[in-house]
């Protein structure tokens, strides 16, 4: 069925909660699974804002601090909703599109997103469901939802940095699918992407992925899980394997040609490092500036926790190479 360089783990990463931004940043839910994080506005700035006209924003959802003292997203205190129009004080800030691993809660994702908030970026956290992966047509619909959000007035003029972790790489590929189908319509977004980062992008064949699922999900029944997964892919080939293979081609020929960074390791049960390196070589051959950091041993989607110094130094060099002055700061 060909290589599958973007399919992801169905599990969390063990990332811990960071409290560095407590009280300084707030959030609002745009729609299910999509949350916008931005700085708390001063009283003067807040008075400049007008009521939101975004029909997709749920006015019943309160704006809440990014972190609580316990790091539990369910305990976040509620504050009045600050809505943003395209002329709001934060609308000029670059935007991090953070496509998280499966099941990532805001508190856990903050370990990563804090760094970008502190560097003067807003964050759009996109959380994916396992159903988006197991039934690709739903994933494609969700990708279109995210794409529409990125092209709303409050975000449409901003530089965008993409960070895709685990299943987030799959979701981003669904966004790329829509961009590839309407290149003129979405040309503005393509030009606004200043860089893209892939953390534990799974690479390999469908069989490799099924084997990895067995090792990670139920090690005792690795063989059974693999066989069930392969049977599922065969049974619903036109709605699974064929979709995946089409996504592979779109990812390999991505319309995004901004600088890229890959984090991966050799002992990831869901990653074939040779396949990742083939993608890197292909993109470099197309003229894309690609950086990478590979470890002999690490943890899927948790390289920052396992190798903090190497991860942060690599990330810092990459961010400092991008054409946005607010990113040129020490991690």
Secondary structure, DSSP 8 states (H G I E B T S, - for coil): ----TT---SS--------TTTTTEEEEEEETTEEEEEE---HHHHTT------TTS-TTS-EEES--TT--GGG--EE------TTSTTTTS-EEEEE--TT--HHHHHHHHHHHHHTT-EEEEE---HHHHHSHHHHHHHHHHHHHHHTSTTTTTS-EEEEEETHHHHHHHHHHHHHHHTTTTTHHHHHHEEEEEEES---S-HHHHHHHHHHHH-GGGHHHHHHHHHHHHHHTGGGTHHHHHHHHHHHHT-S--SEEEEEEESS-TT--HHHHHHHHHHHHHTT--EEEEEESS--TT-HHHHSHHHHHHHHHHHHHTSS-GGG-S--
